Amino acid sequence: MKKQEENKIQKTIKKYLTWRFLLIGIIFILLLFLLSDFVKGILLLVIFFPMSLYTARITKFVNGVTLETATASTILIAYLYGPSLGALAGLVITAWSYLANSIAKLRAYLDIIYTTFCGFFAGYMTRFDFNFGTAFVIAIIVKNVVAFFFNHFFFDPDKISNIVYRITHLILNVFIYRLFFELIYAAYNLI
């Protein structure tokens, strides 16, 4: 019985360990190295989509405070891949996290626009050689100032909630999320 199993294993090895399969494997590994930025970008999205979804879900149940990570995720992608992909990431990640959680508020829809702008702005700042931490803080401040101005004067009738929302978003991102995303940025550069 053991001889039959050994023969099956040997036949399987002989069948699949051919020059053709070795060549395909080598080409696949080379493509991974050549497309490593693409692969790393996909891995970032695999991390950021669920994280943004769940933090938006938590934000939905906490009134007046935002815990969302879509903005921070967008800034990191924008810093790594430029303004166009940063804006696209801001649009897709934020829209997905709000719409998948059935958050149908004017503030959420406006936040999609503000985060898209933030992604473009953060990607554009890479042209001026800001380090990631500085670019992150500037992008968060700019997003919150723009959002505060437009929401406060044009869209949001609840002025106090807007102020609290912007302050908590600013504090949480600058003092907590920035550190976490700097670790992700450092890990990205090590890979």
Secondary structure as UniProt FT lines:
FT   HELIX           2..16
FT   HELIX           19..34
FT   HELIX           36..61
FT   TURN            63..64
FT   HELIX           70..81
FT   HELIX           83..100
FT   TURN            101..102
FT   HELIX           106..125
FT   HELIX           126..128
FT   HELIX           132..150
FT   HELIX           151..155
FT   HELIX           159..172
FT   HELIX           173..177
FT   HELIX           178..190
//
